[in-house]
């Protein structure tokens, strides 16, 4: 009955950590059939025919992923009462694999935020405390609820979404592993869109091996998602990495590890720099080689991201107008003549929080006729250049955009990049909410500077907790820093392997 | 899901918040007021209202006289308007561009597998994506591309190997996603044209033929239907939402209102002939927006440019016209308005205007300041549309004959039809009438292969007359829809054959046709036999006797014909003779000849 014990412990933790606000809906609040389901899974394990490695495991889903049995609020007032009539593909896949829905986790409204504080249901709080009794630390965002749920053993693993770092940043801030796969590998059907061209479904867990188990279930073509990579392209990608030169990596030949020099910024917090150094040193000791590389578009990438993502968001969120989705503003029928023309404005004004409104305005502006050339189109150009930056440093060619047949046999690029996930450790929530709003918005955006480039290029990236302590300096746990591994498009397997090399080596 | 149609929503459709003014008539009330204040009341209305108060008897004018006066003054007004038109045309050049939205003939919606069948039950044909459910994604239905491609090929467009979908944003309750998916930046078809001929009804000023360029054709989604229940209820039916549409955009190369109407009519007939659409304008399957500008011919070229054509005046757009007449009338009204504004020293604002059937003026819907910025954005979820040359070639090869080619065939030596008869044959019942006509002609040819060549040459024209006018007349009178089996092509051919061989009179032929039309199932030969209708010619003597009897009964008429030379009245006597003679035996031509002999000479 080991699975049942584990599940009961998770559910008990859901009760004891209620104050962290990781869940919007969870199992301890809604008495369900989960116990029977876990018992059935235990039985299948005993009989030697579990549905998958995840049979009987409690998996939490970010609350912007549609579930039939629990509401899907996106942490927004506008969807406060919304329950989807269908399950997202990722929910179906994991339930078919025997996993059990552990609840819906808290997030920044519609995924827009870097600290999971912009929620209709209140901020998520990290279990980690600051040194100076500054109160709760930021869990990172926007999948902060999923990260805290994993960090505090409220579930076996959690599903998040990563648009510009929303899985990796919370993983880094809470000391867990957070993986964003290559764009198009995991279905987005049933994932409420924030910025479709950047949105990916990611996985958070305590160890990279668990992430691999979950990812293996999710890594399937889904005909309902038009951006899901079709089977033919999947085999094409696989065959690119099976060429003699690439297939020996980590097996018989050491890795070439790239260190992007643009990421070594002066604002880098000392523990972050230390953890980065430790990671590289550890890899070097294992026989891999370290190479400085240049990604010149890094600085522009953040600006491009904060034009493209809000532009798509302003479009995607247009449907929450109070007619079908969103709660119509009070009084519009009673006081019709005065307000009818403001129905949409009023409903949306009341339904969305500050940060969402801010991004809708930004997006609407950058798409407007007078601004689109200077903003949206420029940002798309930068996005292409960012992709080009990465293609220039990786040894493997981009498997989908490179012209087939033209194989550069002696490419000298690197296999993966290793860099910090965020420039600084998590700030305290009180710092975020007390300082003036405009300043904190921009500060929050800066947290995404290292995660956004991989999102713009659609690359696989993972954040692994690495200790940033100097010798004899405090507890290891309190100095965990997120270190990011980024690979070429489709090289997800290698990224996961490097994450396993980095984690749990006493770093 | 049914609940959705009962959703209360405020009448958000004020002219300022409604960006398109389609599918709803929220402005109707204010519009009625508008027309009432500007309409020109006929003078007799005024007069009759005066009559209700006691008045001098000498002021009384007989109604008959009054009506005559009215008719006269209305004629004069019309003449004056015509002259003004001519003068204004000389001074001002009108330029018109047309945008036509057509509902494609497809089984599914554009981005879901939901059926497009119109259903009695509201909100029964909707998929998750059609309602923009959070988390749902589009699934482009490849088959919807086929009717769109047929239309584009029939309109001589270049099919683009790569095209893309964009989102056009605006808030309206009939638009569940808050945006319409269309092809703004890269449409699937460009650079087509349409040829318009005299017989298509173009304005006399355009001569025998003009060619109007088609800038592009794009695929896009239709919206939901909203129904208003004032004061505060709107019902929404999402069955129509995301029905595939094409939007056809012409270049501003039209300079006459009648030609614009002819273009819309012809586009409809081309779309129907290639099976791209199911219904025409009358059922809402087609809708047109019109861009209108004027410029003074004597002055320098205007500063505006649309669709790559420069030198134009500031244009306005008239939205959502739903009949050919509305297209023509709205253009005339808008042209006159613009000319009036410019002649009084004003400036035309780039604005969107509306038109109500029966109106005399277009009305402002929203000005430039109220213009919607649609914030076009490439749809990040929909892959580019790649269209192979092989598909285009295959479709082009299997496209049904276009109406122009059919017309050429019908007016050619095979059928010898007049263009006036050929056109309705092609247009009526989506070609069903033409098929029937061709059957009749084929059977007739078979029946009459023994007749001299001259008679055979005439066969197509005669058959056309019977199919269109005689049979058509019966249909109109009975107010029945076309049905090929009502009078079979076999029967009609037999009637015509008997008539041509002078075995029956024209009157008899019409009589039999009427009997068959009313359901008599007997074969024509049997019917003629049993009803004793076969012509047994009268002798000259018998004709003279009949004519004299008729003359004797109506001496005053004879006098009139003789003294005033009113030969037209001979026909009346022919009718008398036919009535008096034995049924089906009096031949009109012969009777008239005898009458002439007796009365005139």
Contacts between the chains, C-beta under 8 A, distances in Angstrom:
chain1	res1	chain2	res2	distance
A	65	B	135	7.6
A	66	B	134	6.9
A	66	B	135	4.3
A	72	B	134	7.0
A	72	B	135	7.5
A	74	B	134	7.5
A	79	B	134	7.0
A	82	B	134	7.1
A	84	B	133	7.1
A	84	B	134	6.8
A	84	B	135	6.3
A	85	B	128	7.5
A	85	B	133	7.3
A	86	B	128	6.7
A	86	B	133	7.7
A	86	B	135	7.7
A	88	B	135	6.1
A	188	B	137	6.9
A	189	B	135	7.0
A	189	B	136	7.6
A	189	B	137	5.7
A	190	B	135	4.2
A	190	B	136	7.8
A	191	B	135	5.8
A	192	B	134	4.5
A	192	B	135	5.0
A	193	B	134	7.9
A	193	B	135	7.5
A	193	B	381	7.7
A	195	B	380	7.6
A	196	B	380	4.0
A	196	B	381	5.0
A	197	B	380	3.8
A	223	B	139	7.6
A	224	B	137	6.4
A	224	B	139	6.7
A	225	B	137	5.6
A	226	B	137	5.9
A	226	B	138	6.1
A	226	B	139	6.6
A	226	B	140	7.1
A	226	B	381	5.5
A	226	B	382	6.1
A	226	B	383	5.9
A	227	B	137	7.9
A	227	B	380	7.8
A	227	B	381	6.1
A	227	B	383	7.6
A	311	B	377	6.3
A	312	B	377	7.3
A	312	B	380	5.9
A	314	B	169	8.0
A	314	B	375	7.6
A	315	B	167	5.5
A	315	B	169	6.3
A	315	B	178	7.6
A	315	B	179	6.0
A	315	B	375	7.6
A	315	B	377	5.5
A	317	B	178	7.9
A	318	B	169	6.0
A	318	B	171	7.1
A	318	B	177	6.5
A	318	B	178	2.4
A	318	B	179	5.7
A	319	B	132	4.5
A	319	B	134	7.3
A	319	B	176	6.4
A	319	B	177	5.1
A	319	B	178	4.9
A	321	B	171	5.8
A	321	B	178	6.0
A	322	B	9	7.9
A	323	B	7	6.7
A	323	B	9	5.5
A	323	B	173	4.8
A	323	B	176	7.6
A	323	B	236	7.8
A	324	B	4	6.8
A	324	B	7	7.4
A	324	B	131	6.5
A	324	B	132	7.0
A	324	B	176	5.6
A	325	B	132	7.5
A	325	B	134	6.5
A	328	B	9	7.5
A	332	B	10	5.1
A	333	B	8	6.1
A	333	B	10	6.1
A	333	B	232	5.2
A	336	B	10	5.5
A	336	B	11	7.1
A	336	B	231	7.1
A	336	B	232	6.0
A	339	B	10	7.3
A	340	B	10	4.2
A	340	B	11	5.7
A	340	B	12	5.4
A	340	B	14	6.6
A	340	B	17	7.8
A	341	B	12	6.8
A	341	B	14	5.0
A	341	B	16	6.0
A	341	B	17	4.7
A	343	B	9	7.4
A	343	B	10	5.1
A	343	B	12	4.9
A	344	B	12	7.2
A	344	B	17	7.7
A	344	B	171	4.7
A	364	B	375	6.3
A	367	B	169	7.8
A	367	B	375	3.8
A	367	B	376	7.5
A	367	B	377	5.4
A	368	B	373	5.1
A	368	B	375	5.8
A	369	B	373	5.2
A	369	B	375	7.7
A	372	B	375	7.7
A	372	B	376	7.9
A	376	B	377	7.3
